Amino acid sequence: MSIVIKKASDKASLKKFVYFNINLYKDCEQYVPPLIYEELTTLNKEKNPAFDHCEAEYFLAYKDGEIVGRIAAIINHKANEIWNQKHARFGFVDFIDDREVANKLFGTAESWAQHKGMTHIHGPLGFTDLDHEGLLIDGFDRISTMLTSYNYPYYKDHIERLGYEKDQDWNEFLIQIPKEIPERFQRVGQIVQKRFGLVIKHFKDKKDVAAVAPDVFRLLNRAYKDLYGYVELSDKQIDYYVNMYIPMLRLEFFTVILRQEDHKLIGFGIGLPSLAKALQKAKGKFLPAGWYHLYRALKGNDNKVLDLLLIGVDPEYQGKGVNALIFNEFIPAANKLGFEVAESNPELSINTRVQSMWDGMEAEQHKTRRAYIKKL
């Protein structure tokens, strides 16, 4: 039978859209499922504040009555305005290893984008830079993180066959946590702190974090504004992510750097015990028992992997060693709590300044992701 494409536009079909990804990878050891309720919220046009400036359609591919693929076609109008372009995005894409299925899915997304007046389509990308982005093209034997997606190797072959070309790559690193703060970090940290009059703020209560969290995301806007695909988060989106992330924080791995003279926030770092294994055990479900696996991963003492979620430095201070102050806090905290390795999240391959953070450390580039683009 031929492939039939249907829109996923109501509650029931959106659940099918989310569950297809989970079902496709149910036997894959490297796959980390999303939390289903968070994924549904992200896709919900009434709940996700990104829809103040985005529009999207979700498509499911059926073969012999069974779902065999999915794709989201997205237009971020704010991004197009900022970058002076007419680009659609594809994301949340999964499919079986079948030429006809891939042809139909991408053909549908491309037709929708053309109908909307777009000149190019690129991805995988989400609504914001904090959604999953990039197709895994290297590192298929490694487990994903909470903030990244996994895909089978055949995705790359089909996407390139359909005329998509490389747009940008991201690298990910696995870093052995040193037993002592490297001398280079200590030295640079002392110089930077004295030269610029910086202080490190610690937190003992998440209520105190809530007060500074919006400023952290505003700094993220300033720090990331020139990076590929980044779109400034609105106040509504900042509130959305503050409410999402604060409950998960380990205060030992939330560091902010302030300028002493006026208490201006000029840098921050956020780490989190890896939730990858816990999410696998939860199988995407928070209830009835998923919460326990997540809680144990966050609070227990048998988790050996630390995820480096976000690091941001004010553009005025970038390249001046502020990152060293953050790692001077993280390294002893990680050792005290028994962490052995840290995993970076995707870093643009052209952003050599960020990747130079790992110079002199035992770090392995173990995954690569790619954004593709196609002219319509």
ABEGO torsion letter per residue (X at the ends): XBBBBBBBABAAAAAAAAAAAAAAAAABAABBBBBAAAAAAAABAAABAAAAABBBBBBBBBBGGBBABBBBBBBBAAAAAAAGBBBBBBBGBBBBBBAAAAAAAAAAAAAAAAAAGBABBBOBBBABAABBBEBBABGAABBBBAABBBBBAAAAAAAAAAGBBBABBBBBBBBBBBABBBAAAAAAAAAAAAAAGBBBBBBABAAAAAAAAAAAAAAAAAAAAABBGBBBBBAAAAAAAAAAAAAABBAAABBBBBBAAAGBBABBBBBBBBAAAAAAAAGGBAOAAAAAAAAAAAABAABABBBBABBBBBAAABGAGAAAAAAAAAAAAAAAAGBABBBBBBBBAABAAAAAAABGBBBBBABBBBBBBBBX
